[in-house]
Each structure stands twice: as C-alpha cells, then as structure tokens.
Amino acid sequence: MKPIYYYLLISLLIHTSCQQGPVTNSKDYVVYLQPTPNISLQQINTELDFWQTKLQKTPGDIIASAKTAALLTRRFTYSGKITELCRADSLFQAANALTRTSSSASFRSLAANCITQHRFAQAQQYVDSALVLGDDKYLTTLLEFDVSMELGNRYRARKALNSLAGRNSFEYLIREAKYKDHVEGDLQAAITLLEKAWHNIKDNHTPALYCWIKTNLADLYGHANRYRESYQCYLDALAKDPHYYHALKGIAWLAFSHDKDLRNARRIVRFLQQRHPVPDYELLLSQMAAFEQDSIRSKQHITRFMAAAANDLYGGMYNKYLFHIEANEWKNAARSLQLAEKEVANRPTPEAFGWLAWAYCQQGAILKAMKTARLYVADKCFEPETLFYLGKIYQAVGEKKMARQYLLAAKESAFELGPVMHRQINKSLKDLN
C-alpha cells in the first residue's frame, strides 16, 4: 500500500479534475444513435451464409466448421446472442474431434471461446493440450498468458510472457500492460505500454483491431481520471466502426459518472438495449436510478438483470455482478457467500478471495474475513471495489488507519466505481472520524 498522504493528494486532484465541466457532448455522438446499416455485420453475415451452406452440403468439412464457428463468435460481439457462442463452441468441438492429434488450432479456438464464456478452467485444459501438440507455440503461449491471468496464476502468466520473443510486438505489449495493471497495480505503466502498442498498429486499417486498442486505452484513461482523453478514444473508435457498442457504453458511463448527465446517459443505454440486447445495460440503468434515490426503479432494473442473467447459457459470465447485487443490494449474506465460494473454487484470483472475505465479514465472521483478506487479497488485488471491501473489513475490526487508507484508495477510482458507491465510500470515511 502507498502512504496515506498519496491518496489524500490523489483525492484532491480528482476533486479538482471533476470541477472542469462536462466531458461529453451529445453533438459528438448523436449520429451514432441512429439506426444505420451495420456494414461489418453485413460482411460477417455474407461470409457466414457461404460457410453454413458449405457445411450443410458437407457436414464433416473441418474448414467449414471452423470458419462458421469463428464467424459466429465475431457476430456475437454485435448481436449479444449467447446462443451464437454456444453454437460456435459445438462447431469448434466437431472440428477438434478430427484434428486434435495433428493441429493445435481448434484447441486454441476452444480456449478463446471458453475465456469469453468465463469457463477458465476448461480453457486451461485446452491450452495445455495445444502446448503438448507444440505447433504454433507462439499463439498458444499468448493464450496461456490470457488464461493464467484469468485464473489468478500470476507466476505462470509471467513465465509465459518472459518466454515470448519480440518485446516490442503488439501482442507482447498489450499483455505486459495487463500484467502491470492487474498484478502490480501500476496503472501509468499499463497506459504507457498500451500507448506503445497503439503506435505499433495505428496504420493498421482493420476496424476490429483499431477499435479494440482505442477502447481499451479509453478504459484505462478513464481509470486514471483522464476523462477527455478517454472520451476522445471512444469517439475515435466509433468513427472507425459506428456500431462498436463498447465505445457507446463507455460514453454513457462518462455522461453518467463524470458529467451527471443522466438524460443523455439513459438515451445512449436505451439505444444500446435495442441494438445489442445483453443484460449489462439494466445494471447501468439501476445505478442511475439509485443515484436519483429512486429505489423502486433501481430494484426493477436489478430484477430484470437477474432474470436475464439467470439463463444457464451465460454460465459464470455475470458472477461478479450477481455477487455485488446479493452482497451489497439485497444484503443476502448466505447467497453472496455461496457465490464467492463457487468463484474461488473455479477461479482462485485475489479478486475472488476479496469477495469471499467480504462475504465472511457480512456474515459476522470478522476474524475469518480479516485472515482471508491478509493472506489472499491485500497488495495482490487493485480493483477499486475490492479496495472498498478491504476498507470495510478493516473498519469492522476497528483498524481505522488501514480502513481509511483502503477507502481512500477506492475513492481514487470514484469515477470507475460510479456515483452511488462514491457516496458509500464518503459515508464510510465519515464514520471513521
């Protein structure tokens, strides 16, 4: 942990930056809220029709199976239909059954699909199988890093990174950036690395790659409270692909969390719900209602989210949000503990142990919560919500100095956490006085 004066200084800087006026302007993005043809999706559909027709004629065609599965995975980013990921998985399985002893490609495709679906333990098995085969080891090692990070295995992730040649390659830099951010908590170093990765591919005209790096930079800029740079990156992504929904969602969050412009934030989210119907947007709307202290409407949105997320096809994709709701909204200690224990079993990351510690705390098992936090979470996880949980746990055991330090660290990310949790942090800090 950094010294307490560091967080006092950062909190002052954040407070000052928030007084700089609105960041978003509806004139910049209103054009993207019109129902226009999605050229990228049309191209995917055209290719998909071709390969699906071929697959119908020759059901055992490995290439047609793999191509169809890959296109369904790409289409999922626009459609949000979980059934497309599941169908892609079945097709990759079929292709793998025929190539599993001769090529690692289908193992990697299955692993990547599992990562999207938050089936990380299964993804690890596929990566291990690909490593045994040994072909295209560079590509497999990239996935080995990705899965290791998701499973909280920072040592294997570091080893995979260290084995890669070409420390200035795009693939290396984006992963080193993730390691710096998630493992070392060095956000500025992560931004520098991601900016370097961007410069490496800025002349690449592939929309998907351009938008991916731009929106990831936008996210990190937002976490660093560099709001105007974040906003510009989202706009850059939309200029390249007007249907890149993550960018619109990012702008909606800026409008809400920074500008407190709920009217335009809701306008964006309502448009997204029509074009990209996934459960996530109900949570955003619930936070807006909670900020307005409209508890009835907030609960309505949460209930809709939970009904949608209950679809078994989502698996563990929404566990983080479900835990937050059970632990912090419904105050359901038994259910939150159940979710935390399940997450730790499937994905033993410091963040998951943070959930577990918080669930113990809410059940009144304060010493157990403290032990879990000290062993598995403190100085290992830098997620703002986890820092908030640590602050509350230290507060519960009466260690006010450490509680204040963690709560101030969480407050540093007030924008990322949102106005509702910002209120909770301020109240907790006030209670420490």
C-alpha positions, 0 to 999 in steps of 0.5 A: 500500500502507498502512504496515506498522504498519496491518496489524500493528494490523489483525492484532491486532484480528482476533486479538482479534475471533476470541477472542469465541466462536462466531458461529453457532448451529445453533438459528438455522438448523436449520429451514432444513435441512429439506426444505420446499416451495420456494414461489418455485420453485413460482411460477417453475415455474407461470409457466414451464409457461404460457410453454413451452406458449405457445411450443410452440403458437407457436414464433416468439412473441418474448414467449414466448421471452423470458419462458421464457428469463428464467424459466429463468435465475431457476430456475437460481439454485435448481436449479444446472442449467447446462443451464437457462442454456444453454437460456435463452441459445438462447431469448434468441438466437431472440428477438434474431434478430427484434428486434435492429434495433428493441429493445435488450432481448434484447441486454441479456438476452444480456449478463446471461446471458453475465456469469453464464456468465463469457463477458465478452467476448461480453457486451461485444459485446452491450452495445455493440450495445444502446448503438448501438440507444440505447433504454433507455440507462439499463439498458444503461449499468448493464450496461456498468458490470457488464461493464467491471468484469468485464473489468478496464476500470476507466476505462470502468466509471467513465465509465459510472457518472459518466454515470448520473443519480440518485446516490442510486438503488439501482442507482447505489449498489450499483455505486459500492460495487463500484467502491470495493471492487474498484478502490480497495480501500476496503472501509468505503466499499463497506459504507457505500454498500451500507448506503445502498442497503439503506435505499433498498429495505428496504420493498421486499417482493420476496424476490429483491431483499431477499435479494440486498442482505442477502447481499451486505452479509453478504459484505462484513461478513464481509470486514471481520471483522464476523462477527455482523453478517454472520451476522445478514444471512444469517439475515435473508435466509433468513427472507425466502426459506428456500431462498436457498442463498447465505445457507446457504453463507455460514453454513457458511463462518462455522461453518467459518472463524470458529467451527471448527465443522466438524460443523455446517459439513459438515451445512449443505454436505451439505444444500446438495449435495442441494438445489442440486447445483453443484460449489462445495460439494466445494471447501468440503468439501476445505478442511475436510478439509485443515484436519483434515490429512486429505489423502486426503479433501481430494484426493477432494473436489478430484477430484470438483470437477474432474470436475464442473467439467470439463463444457464447459457451465460454460465459464470459470465455475470458472477461478479455482478450477481455477487455485488447485487446479493452482497451489497443490494439485497444484503443476502449474506448466505447467497453472496457467500455461496457465490464467492465460494463457487468463484474461488473454487473455479477461479482462485484470483485475489479478486475472488478471495476479496469477495469471499472475505467480504462475504465472511465479514457480512456474515459476522465472521470478522476474524475469518474475513480479516485472515482471508483478506491478509493472506489472499487479497491485500497488495495482490488485488487493485480493483477499486471495489475490492479496495472498498471491501478491504476498507470495510473489513478493516473498519469492522475490526476497528483498524481505522488507519488501514480502513481509511487508507483502503477507502481512500484508495477506492475513492481514487477510482470514484469515477470507475466505481460510479456515483452511488458507491462514491457516496458509500465510500464518503459515508464510510470515511465519515464514520471513521472520524 
